[in-house]
Amino acid sequence: MIILNQTYVTPASFILNGIPGLEDLHLWISFPFCTMYVVAMVGNCGLLYLIRYEDSLHRSMYYFLAMLSLTDLVMCSSTIPKTLCIFWFHLKEISFEECLVQMFFIHTFTGMESGVLMLMALDRYVAICYPLRYSSILTNSVITKIGLATFLRAVLLIIPLIFITKRLPYCKGNIIQHTYCDQLSVAKLSCGNIKTNVIYGLTAAFLIGGFDILCIAVSYTMILRAVVSLSSADARQKAFSTCTAHIFAIVFSYSPAFFCFFFNRFGSHTIPPSCHIIVANIYLLLPPTMNPIVYGVKTKQIRDCVVRILSGSKDTQSHKT
C-alpha cells in the first residue's frame, strides 16, 4: 500500500477475484464467454466493413449502426480479454490506474450504447413519419454532430465519477469480487463515505439512461401513431419491419442493464453475487454478440450484401472508398 497522506490511501493494485463461489467452474464458464466475444468481434467488424465499402449502405440508418458496432467492440473488449486471463491463467492483478481506465471505458461506452440506441430510434421516427424529408433532415453533418454530442455526453458525465472514485481512501483490502472494475465494486473497498459515488452514479444513470429511454418511448409512440394511420396493411407491415432489429437491440441492451441496476440498489441481499456478476458480464457481451446477427438477419440490404460477397458476384463499384 502506498500512503499518500494521512487521509487518502491508494492501493498499488487490485485483485479481480472472478465469479465468487464458482471458481471451480471458471474454465467452463470461459468457453461461452470466449465464443460470444469471437462472434461479437467478427460480426461487428464485418458490419463495419460492409458499411464502409457498400455504396447501398451509405445511409443514415447504417451510419448509426456503424456507431453501434464501434461502441460494442470497445465495450466488450474493455473487459472480456482480462476476464479470460482470469479464467484461463489466473492473472487476477490489475493496477490501480488500469482499473480506473477500465472503469472509464466500461461506463463511458455503456452510456454511449444507450445514446446510440436513442439516436437510432429518432432515425426510425424521421424515416417513418417524415419519409420525404428523411435525407434532408439527417444529413452527414447532422449525424456527425449528434454522434459526437452523444459521445461527449457520456465522457463528461463519467469523468467526474472516475475522479471521485480515485480520491477515496481504501483500507478494506484490495480484492474485488468481480471480473472487472465496476465503479460500485471498487468503491465498496473504501473506508470513506461513498454516498457521493452512489448519488452521482444514480444521477449519471438517470441523465443518460432515463433520458434515452424517454426519447425512445416518445419516438416509438409517434411511430405507432403514424403506422396505425396508414390505410394499407402492407404499408403498415413494411413500416413495422424496419423497426424490428432496433427493438431487439433495445431488449438485448436494456434487459441485463435493468437487472444489474436493481441488483446493486435493492437485491444485493437476496440474489447470489455470482448471479449478478454473470449477468453483468452478459450485459457487456450480449448486445455486441447479438446486434450484428439480428441486423444481418432482419435487414434485407445487409443480407443482400453478404450474399453477394459470399457468392463472389459483388459489383466492383462497391469497393470505392
N, C-alpha and C positions, 0 to 999 in steps of 0.2 A: 504493500500500500504506500502511496506517495502522499505525504501530508503537505498540503499547500499552505494552510494557515490553521488557526485554532478552530475555525468554523467549518471549512469545507475539506472533505476527504475524498480524493478521486482514486478509484481502483485503476491499477495499470491495465487490467484486462478482466473480462468476464468469462464464465464457463457456461456455454449453452448446453443444457442437460438433455436436450431432445424431448421425447414424449415421456413424462414421468409415469411409472407403473407399467410401461410397455417396452422397457429397454431390451428385453429378450426378443422382441418382435421387430426391432429396428430394421434388421436386414430384410425381412419380408415386406415391411411397410415401404421400404425404399423402392421396390420394383414398380408398384403402380405410380409412385411419385415420379420416378425416372421416366417411365413410359409417357406419362402426361406431359412432362417437361419437353421431351423429344418431339411429341406431337405438336405442342404449342410452338416450339421453335420452327419446325418445318412448315407448319400451317401458316403462321404469321409471316414468315419470310417469303413463303410462296405468294401470299396475298399482296405483300409489298411489291414483289417482282411483277405480278400481273398488273397492278395499278400503275406502276411506273412505266411499263412498256406497252400496254394495250391501249390504243387510242380510244376504243369504245368505252373504257373505264375512266376516262378523264372528265369526270363529272363530280359535282359537289358531294353526292352521296358516297362515292368511293374515296374521295379525299378525306372525309370524316372517318371512313372505315380504315384508311391508312393510319390516321391518328390513333385510332383504337388499337390497331395492330402494334404500332410502335410502343404505345403505353403498356400493352400486355407483355411485350418482350422484356421491357425494363422491369416491370412489376414482378414477374416470376423469376427473372434472372438475378434479382437483388436478394433472393432468399434460397432458392432451390439448390444451387451449387453448394452453398455452405451446409444446407440441411443434409445433402447426400454425403458430404465429407464427414458429418457427424455420424450418420448411419453406417457408412462403409469403413471409415478409417479412424473413427473416434477422435477426430480433430475438433475438439469442442471449444478450444480457446479462441477468443476474439478480443482484440484490443479495445480499449475504451473509445478511441477515436473511430475505429472501424465500426463499432457498434452504433455510434451516433450517425455515421454516414449511412449505414444500412437502414437505420430508423428513418432518416430523412427521405431516402428513396422509396421506402415502403409506403409511408404516409403521403408523400407528395404524389406518387403515381396511382395510388388508390383513389386519391382525390381527383386526379386527372381523369381516371377511368370514369368516375361518376359524371364529371363535366362533359366528357366526350359523348357519353350516352345521352345527356341532356341536349347537346348540340344536334345529335342525330335525330332526336325527337322533333326538334324545331325544323330540321331539314325535311322530315316527312310531313310536318304540318304545312310548310310552304309548298311542297310538291303537290299535295292533295288539295289544299284549299286555294292556292294561287298558281295553278299549273302554267298559265300563260306568262306569268312574271317570274317563274322559278329561276331561270338562268340570269335574269337581270337583278334579282334580289341577292342571290347567293353567288356573287362573283368571286373570282380567285382572291381578290384583295380582301373582301369581307371574310372569307373563310380563313385566310391567314391571320387577320386581326382577331377574330373571335377565338381561334385556336390558341393564339399566343396569350390572349387575355385569360383563357381558362387555365393555361399552364402557370401563368404568373399568379393567379388567384391561389392555386394550390401551394406554390412556393412561398408566397408571402404569409400565408396562414400557418404553414408548418415550421418555418424557420424559428419563430419565437418559441414554439413548443420544444424544439431541439435545445435552444439556449437555456430554457427553464430547466430542462432535464439535466443539462450539463452542469448547472450550478448547484444541484442538490448535493448534500453531504451523504456519503454512502458508508454505512457501518454495519449492515446486516449480511455481510458476506458478498461473494461475487458470483454466486451460482444462480443463473436464470433458468427457471423451469419452463423452457420453451425451445423451439428450434431456430428462432431468430429474435432479433432485438425489438420486441414490441415495446412501445413507449410506456405503457402501464406496467408491464412486467419488470422493466428496468427501474421505474420509479418506486416500485414496492420494496426495492432493496435499500431505499434511502431511510435514514433515521430522522430526516427532517419532515416538515409539513408538506405533503404533496397535494394539498387542497387546490393550489393554483394549477397544478398539472391537470387534475381531474376537471376543474371548471373550464380551463382553457381548451382541453381536449374535447369536452362536450360542446363548447361554443363553436370550435372549428368544424366538428362533425355536423352540427346543425346548419352552419353557414354554407358548407359545401353540400352535404347530402340532403339536408332539408330543402334548401333552395332548388337543387337539381330535381328532386322528386316532385316538388310542387310544379316546376316548369314542365316536367314530363307528363304529369297528370293533366295539367291545363291543355297541353298540346294534344294529347290523345282524346280529351273531351271535345275539343274543337274538330279534330279529325273525325270522331264518331258522328258528330252532328252533320258534318259535311258529307260523309259517306252515306248515312241514312237518308239524306235528302235526294240522293241520286235515284233516278227513275229506273234505270236498268240494273237487273240483278248481276249481270256480267260485269258491269262497271263497278258495282259495289264489291264484288269478289276480287276484282283486279286491284282495286284501291287497298283493300284489306291485306292482300297478299304481299304488297310492297312493305308492309309493316311487320310481317311475321318474324323475320330474322331479328329485327331490332327488339321485339317483345321477348324473344328467347334470350337475347343478350342481357336485357334488363333483369330477367329472372335469375340467370346464372350469376350475375354480379351482386344483386341486392339480397338474395335469399341467404347466402352464408354471411354476408355483411351484417344483416339484422341479427342473426344468431350470435355472432361474436359481440356485437354491441350490447345486446340484452344480457348475455352471459357475464360480461365484465361488470355490468351495473347491478344486476339483480339475481343471477343464477349461480354465483361462484360457490355457494354452499350446497346446492342441490344437484349440480351436474359435475361429473368427474372431470378434473383438469385435462386428462388425456383426450376426452371427447372434444373439449374446447380447442385444444391445440391442433388436433386433426382437422377440425372444421376451419380453423384459422389458416392452415396450410391450403386446404381446398379452396378457401376464399381467394387466395393468390394464384391458384393453379387452374381452377375450373373455368373462369372466363377466358384466359389465354388459350386453353385447350379447345373449348367448345365453340368460341366465336368464329374461327376460320372454317370449322366444319359446318356450322349452321349456315353461315353466309355462302359457303361453297355449294351447299345442297339447295338452299332456298332461293338463291339469286340466279336467274337464268343467264344473265350476261357473264357472270363468273363461271358458271357451268360450261357455257359455250366456249369461253376462252381456254379452259382446262382441256376440254375435249379436243379443241383444235390443236393445242400444243401436243397433247398425247398422240394424236393421230398423225402428226408430222405435216399438217397442211396449213400451218399458221402463215398468214399473209406477211410478207417481208416488211410491209409498211408499218406494221405494229411494233417493229424494233426501233423506230426512230426515237431518239431521246428528246 
